[in-house]
């Protein structure tokens, strides 16, 4: 099924491709976040735990280890924007995939904690990181999409 999306390219509805993109981006999200947290924990000498990824009480800006986890989340959003650019490659889909990543992360955190996150810092950092991921991913995708539009520098034609 080919659908003309009102743009210069055709869009093919492929649910398996969309599912594989979501799974790939979710994997990039968790691997990258784990690496950032591991790096910051190694530099600071903090203990390493999966709680730093999934437990919402760990995202507290009041202590040093909480600040490191917050920094890891922000750096992870920037890392994931490169993954978004590489996997999705469409500016208009960046918001959808960014929100999907963080909504799935919410579901995993609810499952891990058996409760909804109740700390304001968890909601704020995840909202800010989703926005950073979306905007930086859109920036990268837009640069790539604009490069593919040839602009002729030939002689002017009179109409």
Beta strands, then each sheet from edge to edge (+ up, - down):
strand 1: 2-4
strand 2: 10-12
sheet 1: 1+ 2-
end
